[in-house]
Each structure stands twice: as structure tokens, then as C-alpha cells.
Amino acid sequence: MKYNKSKTLFVSDLDGTLLTPQAVLRDGDAERINALTARGVRITFATARTIESAGKILGDIRFDPDAPPVSLMNGVLACDMAKRHYVDCAKFSTGCAREILRCMRESDSFPFIYSLIDGERLMTHYTEIRNPAMQAFMDERKIRYGKPFRQVDDVMEVEGDIIYFCIIAPEADVIRAYHSVDSVPGIKRTYYEDSYAPGTWYLEIFDEKASKKHAVEFLRDYTGADHVVCFGDNRNDLPMFEAADFAAAVPNAVQAAKDAADDIAWDGVVAYIEKFAEEQGW
């Protein structure tokens, strides 16, 4: 089948999918992606990461003014990377944020709380660091990406609009926290194992308007794409697969992602896009 190059959009997850186990692009991938986009192939990314870490990881990718936005934090934010400007944001009401935090406390869970200040600046808050995985998460992002963290005693001390909660803990604790917010309306949740640290699990809670499914739907509408191809490896990529026209899992993907995918990108995401473009005569 022949596809219109300007109406086709490739969307790749980062961690576990496009990146190496060291959370960096593979040698030569930035140049290959830039060569594809220079030919008019439309490529973007959907990640659970924030702009601080995703921006540095993708620092060698050329984002032209008409490049598709990058989806961040599992679809909570979409960012025009050329301007470093958010073009989409799903935030909690204050009441909803308070209720989530109350449920977290009752389940003895201690999340990282993300907020967006003045529509532009991200801040990460926490009430208490309860395990080594949380400490390692914070330390890496402070040192490697210069990401700001602030300790608070109450959600009322959080500056800006609350947009995201992230719990990092063993699987049993994450599942307990997941069910602690069963009765909270207007939210979505996803939990999955760390791609780099088996045994460490993430629970992410966001507004019902957000998810990687929302990310694909937003990107499709924003770019005018009529054919979206997605790449992923983990449970939080399943909503993205659902919204895509075609989904490819990478070889190291969890079985649930492989089962939901239409194909396996055996030689990696960039090679898959290059082959697709070649077959289309792009």
C-alpha cells in the first residue's frame, strides 16, 4: 500500500525502545533520524520522561520549526521542541490532586508530584524519599539532567498546576497504591516495571484527558496525519498501540506489548523507519 509521506507520522517511545540500556541514543541514530526528517519523513517521540531529561537525550536530533511536537509524561504534555513551548497540557483540579494525595497517604505511598509553573516551567515535589529506587531516580535526574526537586509537607505547598504523580516502589507496593485511588474520578493510571532495573516498578497517575493514547490522538490531529506508526516496549505503550494505525514492538519488549503489536522491529526503530521509507520510495 502506498502512503503519503506528509500524512504519515512515526512515533517512538524512548526508554527500552529507541534508547540503549544506558538511556542514550545508539551511535549514529541521531544522524540517521536527521537524514530521514531532512527528506520529509515525519518522526517524533512519546515518552514518560519530562522535558529536562528527554531534551538532553534528544539533544542531537534536529527539530525544525515545523517538526511534530514531542509527547512527554505519558501524554500529559506536548512540547514544540524548536521553541521549547508546551502546546498541550492536561492538569488536575486542586480537589482531585488533594484526593489523590490523601489516598496515597492512606496506602503509605509517597509519590513524586509534578507541577507546571506559569505554563512553562516544570517542578518536581516530594514529601518523603522512602526507598533506594526513589533516591536513585532523584539523584540521577539532578546530576545528569539538572532537574529541580523540592520537598514539601502538603499538596498546598506545591507551586503551579499539578499535572502528574509518580510512585516508584516494589511491585506489591505499586499495586497497593494503584488500587488506593480506585474511587478517585477523572484520572488515568499505568504501572510497569523499570526497563533498566528489574524489580523496580512505576505507577503513574494523570488526568483522564492524558495517556499515550491521548498523545497519539493529539499528534494525529495536530499534524494532520492519516497514518500513524508507533514503536514501544512496555505496558505504558499499550494505549499508544491502540490509537495507532500500525504498531511495532522491539525485540526486548514485554510480552503484552509484543502481543498487542502488528510487527516486531527486529533491527531497531530507525532501521524499521528507513526500510519503510525505502519501500515507499521516499
Backbone torsions as a table, in degrees:
resi	resn	phi	psi	omega
1	MET	NA	138.9	-179.6
2	LYS	-91.9	132.3	179.9
3	TYR	-115.9	147.9	176.8
4	ASN	-78.4	122.2	-177.2
5	LYS	-58.6	-42.4	-176.7
6	SER	-74.9	-13.0	-178.7
7	LYS	-109.1	7.1	178.8
8	THR	-108.7	132.9	-178.4
9	LEU	-127.2	128.2	175.5
10	PHE	-100.6	129.4	-178.3
11	VAL	-126.2	118.3	-178.4
12	SER	-116.3	135.3	165.3
13	ASP	-63.9	162.3	178.7
14	LEU	-100.1	-77.8	-173.2
15	ASP	-62.6	127.0	179.4
16	GLY	82.2	-10.5	-176.1
17	THR	-117.0	-65.7	-179.1
18	LEU	-92.6	-29.1	-172.5
19	LEU	-91.3	161.1	174.0
20	THR	-77.2	171.8	175.0
21	PRO	-60.8	-14.2	176.7
22	GLN	-92.1	8.4	177.8
23	ALA	62.8	40.6	174.4
24	VAL	-133.2	162.9	174.8
25	LEU	-67.6	146.3	175.7
26	ARG	-66.7	150.9	-179.9
27	ASP	-53.4	127.3	176.1
28	GLY	88.5	-13.0	-176.3
29	ASP	-67.0	-37.5	179.3
30	ALA	-61.8	-44.8	179.5
31	GLU	-63.5	-39.7	-179.9
32	ARG	-68.5	-39.5	176.9
33	ILE	-65.4	-43.0	178.9
34	ASN	-62.7	-36.6	178.2
35	ALA	-66.0	-39.0	178.4
36	LEU	-66.4	-46.6	-177.9
37	THR	-68.3	-29.2	176.0
38	ALA	-64.4	-25.6	177.3
39	ARG	-88.7	3.0	177.3
40	GLY	95.0	5.4	175.8
41	VAL	-75.3	131.7	-173.0
42	ARG	-97.4	116.1	-175.4
43	ILE	-131.6	135.2	172.7
44	THR	-145.5	-171.5	-169.4
45	PHE	-138.9	148.6	176.7
46	ALA	-132.3	120.1	-171.0
47	THR	-140.5	159.8	171.5
48	ALA	-81.5	-9.4	-177.7
49	ARG	-73.2	164.2	175.2
50	THR	-92.7	176.9	-178.7
51	ILE	-64.7	-32.5	-177.4
52	GLU	-62.2	-51.3	-177.4
53	SER	-79.7	-42.8	179.9
54	ALA	-62.7	-38.9	-179.6
55	GLY	-62.5	-38.8	178.9
56	LYS	-73.7	-40.3	178.7
57	ILE	-60.9	-38.4	-177.8
58	LEU	-96.0	19.3	-174.3
59	GLY	-60.5	-26.1	179.8
60	ASP	-92.9	-0.4	176.0
61	ILE	-82.1	134.3	179.1
62	ARG	-87.6	117.9	177.3
63	PHE	-106.9	104.7	177.3
64	ASP	-75.3	164.4	-178.9
65	PRO	-57.0	-27.0	-179.6
66	ASP	-100.1	12.8	178.9
67	ALA	-67.2	146.3	177.5
68	PRO	-62.5	147.6	176.3
69	PRO	-62.1	157.9	174.3
70	VAL	-100.1	132.4	178.4
71	SER	-87.2	131.5	-176.2
72	LEU	-121.7	155.9	172.4
73	MET	54.5	48.5	177.9
74	ASN	56.1	40.4	175.1
75	GLY	90.1	3.3	178.3
76	VAL	-70.6	-39.1	-178.8
77	LEU	-125.8	149.2	168.6
78	ALA	-127.3	132.6	-172.5
79	CYS	-123.1	129.7	167.3
80	ASP	-75.1	105.2	-171.8
81	MET	-71.9	-25.8	178.6
82	ALA	-67.5	-38.4	-178.2
83	LYS	-99.9	-9.1	-172.1
84	ARG	51.6	50.3	-177.1
85	HIS	-127.1	132.4	179.3
86	TYR	-78.5	128.3	-179.4
87	VAL	-107.1	-4.2	177.2
88	ASP	-155.1	140.9	179.8
89	CYS	-152.3	131.1	174.1
90	ALA	-112.5	115.2	-175.5
91	LYS	-119.1	157.2	176.1
92	PHE	-81.5	152.9	164.8
93	SER	-73.0	159.1	178.8
94	THR	-60.8	-40.6	179.7
95	GLY	-62.7	-42.0	179.1
96	CYS	-65.5	-43.2	179.1
97	ALA	-60.8	-42.3	178.7
98	ARG	-62.4	-41.5	-178.5
99	GLU	-66.9	-39.4	176.9
100	ILE	-61.7	-46.3	-178.6
101	LEU	-64.8	-37.2	176.3
102	ARG	-61.2	-45.0	179.1
103	CYS	-63.8	-38.4	178.6
104	MET	-62.0	-43.2	-179.7
105	ARG	-64.1	-41.5	-179.3
106	GLU	-64.9	-28.7	179.3
107	SER	-94.5	9.2	-179.9
108	ASP	59.3	41.1	178.7
109	SER	-113.0	144.2	-174.3
110	PHE	-129.4	97.5	-174.1
111	PRO	-85.9	161.0	159.6
112	PHE	-82.4	136.1	-176.4
113	ILE	-116.2	119.4	-177.7
114	TYR	-100.9	138.2	175.9
115	SER	-134.4	156.8	176.7
116	LEU	-113.2	120.7	-175.0
117	ILE	-101.4	124.6	179.2
118	ASP	56.4	28.9	176.0
119	GLY	73.1	4.3	-172.7
120	GLU	-135.9	-35.7	-169.6
121	ARG	-108.0	124.8	179.2
122	LEU	-87.5	141.1	174.1
123	MET	-135.4	140.9	176.8
124	THR	-111.1	126.9	-179.3
125	HIS	-114.1	158.3	174.0
126	TYR	-153.3	153.9	177.3
127	THR	-97.3	-33.4	-178.4
128	GLU	-161.8	140.6	174.0
129	ILE	-92.7	114.5	-169.2
130	ARG	-107.6	-8.3	-179.1
131	ASN	-154.1	162.6	-178.3
132	PRO	-60.4	-31.8	-179.7
133	ALA	-66.1	-39.0	176.1
134	MET	-64.1	-43.3	179.4
135	GLN	-62.4	-44.1	-180.0
136	ALA	-64.4	-40.2	177.6
137	PHE	-58.0	-49.2	-178.4
138	MET	-67.5	-44.7	-178.0
139	ASP	-61.1	-45.2	-178.9
140	GLU	-60.7	-43.9	-176.0
141	ARG	-73.1	-29.8	174.3
142	LYS	-68.5	-48.8	-173.2
143	ILE	-77.1	-46.6	-172.7
144	ARG	-80.0	-34.5	-173.0
145	TYR	-121.1	-2.5	-179.7
146	GLY	66.2	29.4	-176.1
147	LYS	-78.4	134.8	-178.5
148	PRO	-83.5	139.6	175.0
149	PHE	-129.0	145.5	179.7
150	ARG	-140.1	131.0	178.1
151	GLN	-86.1	135.6	179.2
152	VAL	-133.4	162.2	177.8
153	ASP	-99.3	-21.7	-174.6
154	ASP	-150.7	152.6	-179.9
155	VAL	-59.5	-26.7	179.4
156	MET	-66.4	-16.1	178.3
157	GLU	-86.7	-6.8	-178.5
158	VAL	-74.7	126.2	-179.6
159	GLU	-85.8	137.3	176.9
160	GLY	88.0	-170.2	-179.7
161	ASP	-88.0	125.8	178.8
162	ILE	-74.8	129.3	-174.7
163	ILE	-124.7	-10.4	-168.4
164	TYR	-166.7	140.1	170.5
165	PHE	-122.0	138.7	179.0
166	CYS	-134.1	121.9	175.7
167	ILE	-107.8	131.3	178.5
168	ILE	-120.2	118.1	-172.7
169	ALA	-168.0	174.7	171.4
170	PRO	-61.4	159.5	-173.3
171	GLU	-54.8	-45.7	-177.3
172	ALA	-60.9	-39.6	179.3
173	ASP	-68.9	-37.6	178.7
174	VAL	-65.8	-42.8	179.2
175	ILE	-65.2	-39.1	176.3
176	ARG	-61.1	-44.5	179.1
177	ALA	-65.7	-37.3	178.4
178	TYR	-56.5	-48.0	-176.5
179	HIS	-78.1	-16.8	179.8
180	SER	-66.3	-21.8	-179.2
181	VAL	-107.4	19.2	-179.7
182	ASP	-54.4	-34.7	-174.4
183	SER	-91.2	-0.8	-178.3
184	VAL	-82.1	119.5	-179.1
185	PRO	-78.6	158.0	171.2
186	GLY	77.3	21.6	-179.8
187	ILE	-126.3	163.5	169.2
188	LYS	-128.4	155.1	-177.1
189	ARG	-139.2	151.9	169.8
190	THR	-147.5	142.7	174.3
191	TYR	-135.2	148.0	-173.9
192	TYR	-164.6	162.1	-179.6
193	GLU	-84.1	143.6	178.0
194	ASP	-58.7	129.6	179.8
195	SER	-64.1	-24.6	-174.3
196	TYR	-107.3	-16.5	-174.6
197	ALA	-136.2	84.5	178.7
198	PRO	-53.5	137.1	-177.4
199	GLY	99.2	-16.9	174.3
200	THR	-100.6	129.7	-176.4
201	TRP	-120.3	152.6	177.9
202	TYR	-116.8	137.9	165.5
203	LEU	-118.6	126.3	179.9
204	GLU	-121.5	131.9	-176.8
205	ILE	-122.1	131.0	-177.4
206	PHE	-146.8	170.7	-179.5
207	ASP	-61.5	149.3	-176.3
208	GLU	-60.9	-19.6	178.8
209	LYS	-77.2	-12.5	-176.1
210	ALA	-106.3	161.1	175.3
211	SER	158.6	169.6	175.3
212	LYS	-69.8	-22.3	172.2
213	LYS	-65.9	-46.2	176.0
214	HIS	-59.4	-38.4	179.9
215	ALA	-57.9	-47.3	-179.8
216	VAL	-65.0	-43.1	-179.8
217	GLU	-63.1	-41.9	177.7
218	PHE	-63.9	-46.9	-178.7
219	LEU	-63.6	-38.6	177.7
220	ARG	-59.9	-47.3	-178.6
221	ASP	-68.8	-42.4	-176.2
222	TYR	-64.7	-39.0	-175.8
223	THR	-94.9	-12.3	-176.9
224	GLY	74.8	20.3	-178.8
225	ALA	-70.7	143.4	174.1
226	ASP	-113.4	-0.3	175.9
227	HIS	-144.6	116.4	-177.7
228	VAL	-116.4	127.0	178.3
229	VAL	-112.7	124.5	-176.8
230	CYS	-116.3	151.6	178.2
231	PHE	-128.5	135.8	179.4
232	GLY	-160.4	178.4	-176.1
233	ASP	-140.7	-14.5	-168.4
234	ASN	-130.5	177.1	-175.8
235	ARG	-61.3	-34.4	-179.2
236	ASN	-72.8	-5.8	175.1
237	ASP	-89.4	-10.0	-177.1
238	LEU	-60.8	-42.3	176.2
239	PRO	-61.5	-33.8	177.0
240	MET	-65.7	-42.7	177.3
241	PHE	-60.0	-40.3	-178.5
242	GLU	-62.1	-37.7	-176.4
243	ALA	-84.5	-16.1	-176.8
244	ALA	-80.3	161.2	172.8
245	ASP	-82.0	-26.1	-179.8
246	PHE	-151.4	136.2	-177.8
247	ALA	-129.3	137.1	176.5
248	ALA	-125.3	129.1	174.2
249	ALA	-93.8	154.1	175.4
250	VAL	-87.6	161.0	-174.4
251	PRO	-57.8	-31.4	-178.8
252	ASN	-86.6	8.1	-176.5
253	ALA	-64.9	154.3	173.4
254	VAL	-65.6	156.9	-174.1
255	GLN	-61.0	-35.6	179.7
256	ALA	-60.8	-37.9	178.0
257	ALA	-70.2	-41.1	177.4
258	LYS	-62.3	-40.9	-179.6
259	ASP	-64.8	-33.2	-177.8
260	ALA	-84.5	-15.2	-174.8
261	ALA	-81.7	157.8	175.0
262	ASP	-88.5	-19.2	-176.9
263	ASP	-159.3	169.6	174.4
264	ILE	-115.1	129.2	177.7
265	ALA	-85.7	79.2	-171.0
266	TRP	-59.7	-34.3	-177.5
267	ASP	-102.0	13.5	177.6
268	GLY	99.7	165.3	-174.9
269	VAL	-64.0	-47.9	-174.5
270	VAL	-64.7	-43.4	178.1
271	ALA	-62.1	-37.4	179.5
272	TYR	-63.5	-44.5	179.5
273	ILE	-66.5	-41.3	178.9
274	GLU	-59.7	-43.3	179.6
275	LYS	-66.4	-41.9	177.8
276	PHE	-58.9	-47.7	-179.0
277	ALA	-62.6	-40.6	179.5
278	GLU	-64.3	-43.5	-179.4
279	GLU	-65.5	-29.4	179.2
280	GLN	-85.4	-7.5	-178.7
281	GLY	73.5	28.4	179.0
282	TRP	-84.0	NA	NA
